[in-house]
Amino acid sequence: MEWIANPSVGDWLREQLDEDYSSMHGVVPRGYPAYARVFHPAAVRSMPDRAVPTHQEWDRLAPEEQGRLIDLFVDAPTTWGETAAAFGTTLHPLAQWQRIVRTPPEEDWRTRIAPDGREFSAPIDGELDVDALAGVAAHLIAHTRTPDAGYAALWEGTGSLVGYLGESPSRVFFPMGGDPNHEAMLNRSTHDPFNNVFRKPSWQEGILSREISEGPRLRLPGRDHVLFSAPPRIFTDRGWVLDVPWRDRIAEEHGFPPSAQGPSIIWPEDRAWVVVTEVDFDSTVVAGSAELIRAICADERLEALPISEGADLGWNGDEVNG
């Protein structure tokens, strides 16, 4: 996999996108026979209001009781279908999370308590987890003539992907368990407006090199992307984060586990399909053949439903749970 300095290979996408966001085609190309919406997993906690045991209480518990409590207090993955059942709403292709969980106007939709007392947390926007991506990719490679040749585009605005010329670093890693006075001093130094006035701009490192950070972009309506060659087959293995050139090695140097931003757009060289994980969407859209879409929607490992061309995936698109 390599950075593509000439992103014109992705110009065809721009020609099939709308200039506005009145439908999903502001980010998902038109012209494919069929489309599927893959719902990002949500999270559920069984007993959000129960007091957490103290260390002394925990040590007195039997191992099986400790395991049961972990299941109660720790967030577990859940589906949109289970969430809808808990709130008495309906999962359908254009369902919107805030309506699934019956959010009153002006209230926070990200975390809601269901009538049965369980706490449901919203899916992550703009990121399809590695297990779901692997499940989707298993079908993708069976519906292209070029499973070992393709492309991955990453939205440049996510995290600390690209470096920039500025006065303050995009992120600061503080030592875990270090001297609190030293940490406070570091925090003040990175947010000191007086000193920042006199600080000359310098290159602030991102995950990607300066050459890539300052290089050409795949420019699509409202979004600019860094483009890489990427064989679609690699995403069938959940360990792909170890092999991609945008792996976050800076975070690893500070003790964090290996990680990498999920691609915003994936497509094979033959353009048989396109996968779009838009930063503001809580689901991923796959465009491709009718056979591919049927296979994805039939996979019990995934939560996916077919959608029509021109579908409105905005908050007002859910008229069933309105």
TAVEN-V365163 format. One record per residue. RES is the residue in three letters. NEAR is the number of other ideal C-beta (glycine too) atoms within 12 Angstrom. Layout:
# TAVEN-V365163
RES & NEAR
RES & NEAR
This chain:
# TAVEN-V365163
MET & 27
GLU & 17
TRP & 30
ILE & 26
ALA & 19
ASN & 15
PRO & 30
SER & 17
VAL & 24
GLY & 37
ASP & 20
TRP & 22
LEU & 36
ARG & 28
GLU & 17
GLN & 26
LEU & 31
ASP & 24
GLU & 15
ASP & 14
TYR & 24
SER & 17
SER & 26
MET & 37
HIS & 34
GLY & 30
VAL & 41
VAL & 42
PRO & 33
ARG & 25
GLY & 21
TYR & 33
PRO & 21
ALA & 29
TYR & 41
ALA & 44
ARG & 43
VAL & 42
PHE & 43
HIS & 36
PRO & 36
ALA & 40
ALA & 28
VAL & 35
ARG & 28
SER & 25
MET & 23
PRO & 23
ASP & 13
ARG & 14
ALA & 12
VAL & 16
PRO & 19
THR & 10
HIS & 9
GLN & 8
GLU & 13
TRP & 18
ASP & 12
ARG & 12
LEU & 17
ALA & 11
PRO & 12
GLU & 10
GLU & 16
GLN & 18
GLY & 14
ARG & 16
LEU & 22
ILE & 20
ASP & 16
LEU & 24
PHE & 23
VAL & 20
ASP & 23
ALA & 21
PRO & 24
THR & 30
THR & 29
TRP & 41
GLY & 23
GLU & 25
THR & 43
ALA & 29
ALA & 21
ALA & 27
PHE & 32
GLY & 16
THR & 29
THR & 23
LEU & 31
HIS & 24
PRO & 30
LEU & 34
ALA & 37
GLN & 36
TRP & 39
GLN & 31
ARG & 32
ILE & 39
VAL & 40
ARG & 26
THR & 25
PRO & 11
PRO & 10
GLU & 7
GLU & 13
ASP & 15
TRP & 25
ARG & 19
THR & 23
ARG & 31
ILE & 24
ALA & 27
PRO & 15
ASP & 17
GLY & 17
ARG & 30
GLU & 31
PHE & 40
SER & 29
ALA & 30
PRO & 37
ILE & 27
ASP & 23
GLY & 28
GLU & 29
LEU & 41
ASP & 29
VAL & 27
ASP & 25
ALA & 35
LEU & 38
ALA & 27
GLY & 31
VAL & 46
ALA & 43
ALA & 25
HIS & 36
LEU & 42
ILE & 32
ALA & 23
HIS & 34
THR & 29
ARG & 16
THR & 22
PRO & 27
ASP & 18
ALA & 23
GLY & 37
TYR & 39
ALA & 44
ALA & 43
LEU & 45
TRP & 35
GLU & 33
GLY & 23
THR & 32
GLY & 25
SER & 27
LEU & 38
VAL & 33
GLY & 28
TYR & 22
LEU & 17
GLY & 20
GLU & 21
SER & 21
PRO & 23
SER & 26
ARG & 20
VAL & 20
PHE & 22
PHE & 19
PRO & 13
MET & 11
GLY & 9
GLY & 16
ASP & 12
PRO & 13
ASN & 10
HIS & 14
GLU & 18
ALA & 14
MET & 15
LEU & 19
ASN & 17
ARG & 16
SER & 20
THR & 23
HIS & 16
ASP & 16
PRO & 13
PHE & 10
ASN & 14
ASN & 18
VAL & 10
PHE & 10
ARG & 17
LYS & 11
PRO & 14
SER & 15
TRP & 19
GLN & 23
GLU & 27
GLY & 33
ILE & 32
LEU & 34
SER & 21
ARG & 17
GLU & 16
ILE & 28
SER & 28
GLU & 19
GLY & 23
PRO & 22
ARG & 30
LEU & 34
ARG & 21
LEU & 34
PRO & 23
GLY & 20
ARG & 31
ASP & 26
HIS & 43
VAL & 44
LEU & 40
PHE & 37
SER & 30
ALA & 39
PRO & 29
PRO & 43
ARG & 24
ILE & 34
PHE & 41
THR & 25
ASP & 21
ARG & 23
GLY & 18
TRP & 31
VAL & 28
LEU & 20
ASP & 20
VAL & 34
PRO & 29
TRP & 42
ARG & 26
ASP & 29
ARG & 23
ILE & 28
ALA & 26
GLU & 17
GLU & 13
HIS & 17
GLY & 14
PHE & 17
PRO & 13
PRO & 21
SER & 25
ALA & 37
GLN & 37
GLY & 41
PRO & 43
SER & 44
ILE & 45
ILE & 47
TRP & 42
PRO & 33
GLU & 22
ASP & 22
ARG & 30
ALA & 29
TRP & 43
VAL & 46
VAL & 50
VAL & 44
THR & 41
GLU & 39
VAL & 30
ASP & 24
PHE & 36
ASP & 36
SER & 46
THR & 47
VAL & 46
VAL & 49
ALA & 42
GLY & 39
SER & 25
ALA & 19
GLU & 20
LEU & 34
ILE & 35
ARG & 21
ALA & 29
ILE & 41
CYS & 29
ALA & 18
ASP & 26
GLU & 12
ARG & 23
LEU & 34
GLU & 37
ALA & 38
LEU & 32
PRO & 28
ILE & 34
SER & 25
GLU & 23
GLY & 19
ALA & 31
ASP & 26
LEU & 37
GLY & 23
TRP & 23
ASN & 16
GLY & 29
ASP & 28
GLU & 16
VAL & 16
ASN & 26
GLY & 18
